[in-house]
Structures are given as structure tokens and as C-alpha cells.
Amino acid sequence: MSKSVLSIQSHVVHGYVGGKAAIFPLQTQGWEVDNINTVNFSNHTGYGSFKGNSIDENDELNPILNQLINNLHINYNAILTGYIPNSNLINCIGKYVKQVKEQDDKVLYLLDPVMGDNNYLYVSESCITEYQNLLTYNMIDIITPNQFELELLSNNKITDLNTLKLSILKLHLNFNIKYIVITSLSSSIFNPPDNEDTESNKQDDKFIYCACSTLTNLNQIQIFKIPIIKSYFTGVGDLFSALLLDKLYNNIHSITTTTTTTSDIEKLTRSVNQVLTIMSKTLKLTHSIGLKEFNKHKSVSSTTNSSGNIIGKINDADSMKYFELKIIESRSLYDYCGDGAFKPELLKVDY
């Protein structure tokens, strides 16, 4: 079955973030990918320095989208948007996505609202307002924010389960978003730290959480507990969103589903579990190869741990170069369509 997607996100010459992390995995799964680069950088910003520029709205982005949609009349099965550096570009893209969805509401739109992480904003503040405006179009099928991005979109600080539930509910009901996946959540939301430095608290620092929810099953949130690899990787969210688009599309259309699922939450939970399983193996492979490369060269670095192994660190080119996602080496993982290696926990919601 032929599948086509319009992918709009960042591009780097060296390394694997944005489109470089998303396009090849999608192509291996049979997707025809039309790609627009929102930025064209030498490398990702985690190296501490980079060269390049953003796409121009008037001279490039608008004419390209107009040509694809209004002149060539290309029909897409899905649209995927990731890193967009400024509000003008978000506004331009939003108008064309709205046009596509109005012409065919079966087109699956996944929005990855890339704005920042860990309370750090790495786009213009005007992007927050423009993404909030984009939500009001009521056309987003899947959204994949991290905790910080969810807080920005919902205008709600997430400190515990109740504030998490309220933020998710707001996106579902106010903006008709069918599938919500929060890609990373702090462990303190699910296990509030007590006043003592207990072993339980220390152990929970080794995990990060992922949550998923659907508009048709508002009383259920599925929670995944994921072991953390002690290093810094970039492009993880870009790969996650691309794989989620593929797996959820497949499960919705029963292309690769081996067991019968009926509800939206079951389809989403299965899809997320498949993606997390692939991501876990990809990151382990990336980490393993990175350590081997480092030990081979034995370069001096201030980012080594007590065992002498290098740890990826933001804004440190010496460590970043060893932990670029191994997108090519992981190609055999992307077609995984089993039940998943993680055991989700059901969080029942009483609103």
C-alpha cells in the first residue's frame, strides 16, 4: 500500500536530527517522503556552534507549499511537522495544513511542537503564542510535546498527577486533539520526593515517563516507565514522532496489527509501545557504538565518568560527535510490529 507524507522540519548536514532522523526510517517503512527543511544547519545546536540559516517565508516556504498543494495538487496520507524556528513560519505552515485537512480530513496530521525542554526555550517566545493559535484550528490528530512544551501549550505548570490530567484534558476538549503522547515526564510527577534521601527516590531518578491519551477514552491515561541511559542524545524526539506516525497509521488502518484492537487508546498504546521498544534498542546501539569509537580514539575529554567512559554533554562538541543517533545502523529495527517490550500502567481519570 502506497503511503505519502509531507515532512516539515529541520535539516543538518552532519549528524541526525530533524529530517535526517525521520526521513530514512519512514522510507524504510514504505513512505514516500516529501521534505521541506525549515532550517539548513551545518550540525545540530548541541555542538555549541553551528552555521546555516532558516528558510525564508515569502521567497521559499510559501511558494513551495503553494506549488505542492495548489498547483501540483499532491495528495498526502499524512503531514509531519517538527522544528519551526519562528512564528511567521508556523503561521504559514498552519494555513496550508488547514487547507489540506479541509479538503480531506482523513489526512493524519502529527504536530511535534518543538520549543524547548527542561524549562529552557530554544525558539522565539512568539512561537508559543503561534502554536497556541495553531491549536485553535482544531485540525491536529496527534501531538507529541514533552512536559515543558505541554506546560507552554496549556498555560499550566505540571507538578503532579492532577495538573498533568488537567493539561491533557485541556488539549483534548478545547482543541479536539484525538491522540496525545507526552514524550517525557519527570519522575517526580508520579513519585513525589519525600523529605528523606531514600533509596526509592534514588532509583526513580533512573527513569523517565511517557504518557498517552485519546479523546475517545478520556478516563484512561497509559503510563510508560523508561530506563534512562546516562548520556545526552539529540534527534530522539524527531525519530520518535516519525516512528509514531508510521506505527499509529498502521494500527489505525490495520496494516501490521497482529492482534485485534478496538479502542483508540488500545491502538495508541500499542503504537507507543512499539516505538519505545525501537527507540530503546536504537539508543542502546548508539551508546554502545559511541563508547567503542571513543575508546578507539582515546581522546581527552572532561565529560568522562568515574569509569573513564565518555558521557554526551550538551554544548560540548568533543562528546556530541560520539552520540549522533545511529539511524542507518538501526534500520533493521524500524519494522518492529510486536506488542512492545514495555508494560504500560493504566492511570484512571475521574474528572
N, C-alpha and C positions, 0 to 999 in steps of 0.2 A: 504494500500500500504506500503510495507516494505521500510524503509529508513535507510541507514547506513552512519556514519560519523567517520572519523579519527580525533580525537581531540588531539592537542599537545599544552600543556600549563602548567602553574604552578600548584602545589598541596600544600595545607596546611592541617595539622592535625586538627587544631582548626580554626573555622571560615569559611567564604565563599568568597573566591576569586579564580581566575583561574578556574580549572576544577570543584572545589567544587561549584562554582557559575553557571557553564554552563552545566554540565553533567545531573543533575537531571531534570532541565527544559526541556532539549532536550528529555530525556527519557519519560517524561510525554506526549510529543507530538509524540511519536511513533518512535523515532530514536534509532537504535542500535548504541551505542557509544563505539568505541574502543579508549581508552585513554592512552596517553603517558605523564608522568609527567616530565617536563623539570627541575623542582626543587622539592625537598621534604622538606618543612619547617614546623616547629612546629606551626607557626602562620604567618600572613602577616606582612610585614615590618613596617606597620603603628603603631605597638605597641611600636616601638623604639628599640626592641631587638627581636632576634629570633635565633633558632638553626636549623641546617639542611645543606643540600648540593645540588649541581647541578648534573644532570645526566652526566655521562662520555660519550663523543662522541664515542670513539673507542671500549670501553668494553661493552657499553649498548645501546646507541641510534642507532648507525649504524647497529649492529646485529639485533636489534628489528625490525627496518624498513625493513631491507633486508629479514627477516623471513616473515613478514606480506605481503610484496609486491611481492617478487621474489620467495619465497618458497611456501607459502600458497596461493598466487595469490588471495588475498581477494579483492573483488570489492566494492568500496565505491561510494556512491552518492555524497558525499561532504567531504571536508577537511577543518578543522578549526585550525588555529594556533594563539596562543596568546603570552604570556610572554616567551621569549627565552633569557637567561641571557648573552650569549656571541656569538661572530661572528662565531666561529667554529661550534656551534650547528645550527645556522641559515644557514650556508653553507651546512651542511649535510642534514638538512630538505629540503632545497630548491632543492637539486639534486633529492631527492626521489619524491617530489611533481611534479617536472618537468617530471619525468619518468611516473608517474600516468597520468598526463594531456596529454602527448604524446600518451599514449595508449588509452585514452578515454577523449576527450576534453569536454564531457558533464559533467564531474565531476566538481561540483561547489566548487571553492576554495575561502574561505574568509580569508584574512590576516588582523589581528589586530596587527599593528606594535608597540607593547608596548615598548616605550623607555623612556617616561617621560611626564611631564605636567608642565604648568606654568613656562616655561623656566628652569626647573630642570630635568636633565638627570639622570635616575636611572639604566642605563645599561652601559656597556663599550662603549667608544666612537667608537670603531671599529665596533660596531653593526650598526651605521649609514651608514657606507660605505657598509657593507654587505647587509643591507636592500635595499640600492640603487642598488646594484648589482642584488639582487633578482628581483627587478622591471624589469630589462632588459630581463628577461626570457619571458616576455610578456604572462604570464600564470595566472595572478591574475584576478579573476572575480569580487570580492568585496573587498574593502579596507576600514577600519574604523579608520583612525587616528584622534586624537584630533588636535587642532590648532598647538600646539608646534611640534607634530610629522609630520604634514603636512609641516611645515616650514623646518624641518630637511630633509625630503624626497625630497622636491622640491628645496632646496637651495634658498629659497625665504622668506624673512621676510614678514609676513602678517600684514598690518597696516590699510588697508581699503578695500573697495569692489573690487577695481581694482587688488590689489595684491592677494586677495582671488581668484578671477576669473582666474588669470594667473597661480596660483599654481594648481588649479583644472584642467585647460586645459592641463597643462604640463603632469600630470599623465594620463589623458585620451589619449592624442595623442602620447606621447613618449613611453608609456608602454601598450597601448591597454587595459586599465582597463575599464571594462564595467560599473561597479557601484561604485560610490564614496559616502561615507557618512562621513562627518566631525562631530564627535560626540559632540564636544563642542567648541564654538567660543565665543570670547569676545564680549560683547555688544558694545564696542567702535568701532568695525568694521562697524556696521550698524547705530550707532548713535554717531558720533564723539562728544566728550565733548566740550562745548564752554568754554569761559573764566569765565562764571558765574556758581556758585553753584546752579543751578536751580532745581526746584522740579522734572522736567522731567529727569534730569540726575540722581537724587537720585532714582527715581522709576526704571530706567532702570538697575541699579545695582542689582535689584532683579530678573533679568532674565539672562539666558544663551541661546545661539543659537545653532541650529543644521542645517546643510545644506546637501542636497543630489543632485547628478547629474549623468547623464548617458552619455555614449559615443555616443549613437544614437540620443540624444536630447541636443546637446552642447549649444544651445541657451537658455536653461532653467535651472535655479537652484532653487530648492524649499527650502524655509527657514522656520524653526520652532522656535518659541519663547517659552521658557520653564521657568516657575517659579522655583526659587532656594529655596531649603529647607536649612535653616541656620544650617548646621552640616556637618561633614565630613564622607563620606561613601567610603569604598573600595570594589572592585569587581564589580562596576557599569558597567564599560566598558566590562568586561568579560560576564556578564549577557546580556548586550545589544547586543554584537556580536553574542552570541548563539541564542538569540531570533530572531535577524535579519536574520540569516542563515535559520532558520525554516520558518519564515513568507515569505521571498523572494522566497525561494524554492517552497513553497506552491502556492504563487501568480504566479510564472513563470509557474508552472505545473497545475494551476487552480484547486488545490485540495480543498481549502476552500474559494475561492473567491466567494462572493455573487453577485457582480456586474461585468459586463463585462469591462475589461480594455484592451486597445490595445497597447499603447506605453510602452517602458521600463521605462520612467520617471513616468508614472502613476502607474505601478506596484511597483517601488521602493518607491515612495511617500506614497502609501498605506501601504506598509510593514513597513516603518519607523514610520508612524503614529500609526500603531498597536503596535509597540514595545515601542514607547514613552508613549503610554497610559498605557501599562502594567508596564513599569518602574516607572511611576508617582505613580501608586497605590502601587507598591511594596515598594518604598521609603517612602511613607506616612505611610504605615503599619509598616515598620521597625522603623521609627522615633517615632511613637506612642507607640509601644511596648517598645522601648528603654527608653522613658521617664517614662513609668509606672514602668519598672524594677528599674530605678534609684530612683524614689520616694519611691519605696517599701523598698529599702535598705538604702536610705538617707546617702550614703557615702559622705565624704568630698571631694570636688574636686575644683580645681582652674579654671575649664573650665565650669563654670555655667554663665548664662546670668543674666541680671538685675531681671528677674522673678524667679531666683533660679533654672531654668531648665538646665540640662547638655547639652553641645554642644560638638559633636565629634571633636576632635582635633588631627592632625597628630602627631605621636611620643609620644602619651600620652595614656598609657595602661589603665588608670583609666576611660577614656571616650570611647576609642575604643571598649571595651568589650560590651558596651551597644548598639552599632550601627553596629554589624555584620548583613549583609543582611538576612532578614527572608525568605530564599529560600524555606523552607518547608512550612511555613505558607502561602506563596503566591501561592501555587501550583494550586489553582483554577483559577488563573488569566491568566495562560500561554496559554490557548487555545482560547483566545480572537481573533476573526476574523472579527470584525466590521470595520467601516470606520475610526475609531480613534477619539479621543477627541480633537485633536489639529487642528487648521486651518492654513495650510501652506500658505506662501506668495510667489508668483512667482517673481523671480528676472530674468528679461530678460537680455540676454547677447549679446552684439554686439562686436565681436572680429575683 
